[in-house]
Amino acid sequence: MWIRLFFILLCSVVASCQARSSSYEFKFTGFERYIDDENLGFDSRLSLSGFFEASDNNGNHALELAEVRRFNWQGDEYEANSWAHLGCPYNYCQLERFSYKPGSGELQFATRWNYSDENGVSFSSGATTTGQYDYRYDYTGGPAGRIASLDWTDRTRLIISPPVPEPSAAALMLAGCLLITWKRRSGRRKTGPPFHRPAATFA
């Protein structure tokens, strides 16, 4: 009976963890730097970082755009397939594409943001496509604006943390482990020493 209960509990924990979000922190290091058309060379000290929360709702062991609950890139909050204002210092911050397979070491996404002042005098925009570039364009009047870009190279590296489950999922897993441990100890106390039938004697 208790073995069956154990497997039911284990399945419920696994299903709950798959449906709940996990958080990941990540950082890209090493970029080729450009200012307008001038190549300033590769700098291994340059880094871009962020974090995201997502859940594998369809159970395919991969995280997709529709499964992202939160995405933060360089300190700004981005919304999947919509214009976000909360946590976004610009007119909008949009997460356009996203894919990550845990354990693969390959994180792909595309973001875009845009800003202009009320008078339309100054204008800024930026975009990131992993594996290609992270650029920013600023225009504050005059004949031309300024473009700053960090480009991915074969020397760019990704560091991403193991998934951290939400507190509720972690608490459920802990409760399951405690229940199993308690049942094992309780069973040992009730079992006692082994029983030996006395040998038969004849007069």
Protein Blocks (a to p, Z undefined) as FASTA:
>chain_A
ZZmmmmmmmmmmmmmmmmpccddddddehiaddehjbcebjafkbccddddddddfkono
pacfklpmbdceehiacdehiacfehpabfbdcdfbdcddehklpacdddddddddfkom
accdddddehiaccddddeedjbdcdddddddfkbccddddddddfklmmmmmmmmmmmm
mmmmmmmmmnopaddddddddZZ
